[in-house]
Amino acid sequence: MTASNTYLDQTLEVYGLVTEINMNFLTLDDKIYCKFEKEISQNLLNTNLKVKGRCIGFDELLEQIKLDQCTLQNQ
């Protein structure tokens, strides 16, 4: 069984340092892409966050895990 089979469409809680923010998505540790429904504050850049979202797969080109329907858990 691959990781994709295990985690695809599952709700995950991830932790990391915000390394990129652009409108309604942010990237944690340059490895986890998190898409939100609303715009995200630029003030969160370089802070540690806990994010909850649904796993929609792995982007092989960018080598990132992708989550959507994300919410911040420690705000």
Steps between C-alpha positions, in 0.01 A plus 500: 500500500642840404482823697257637240258216568529555874468880518305607190169670597590470870498795740851568627646731761849624411752728670772715352664833427316721251746549214268652239164681494303604193136612528314185611781247534810454708789258498640333811871410504506532117336152493131530587268714284189608693204659317248707698155633410588855617798729457785446746681771695856571386592537870514120529817473290787337695273385785432145612142388439275200535271455198216254446393407147402227255781324315452524125827341396867554432633736233798316352623803305518727806553210743227627732215340689178683412215575741177689435209615719763611754445676831751640749496309828701725731367849439 
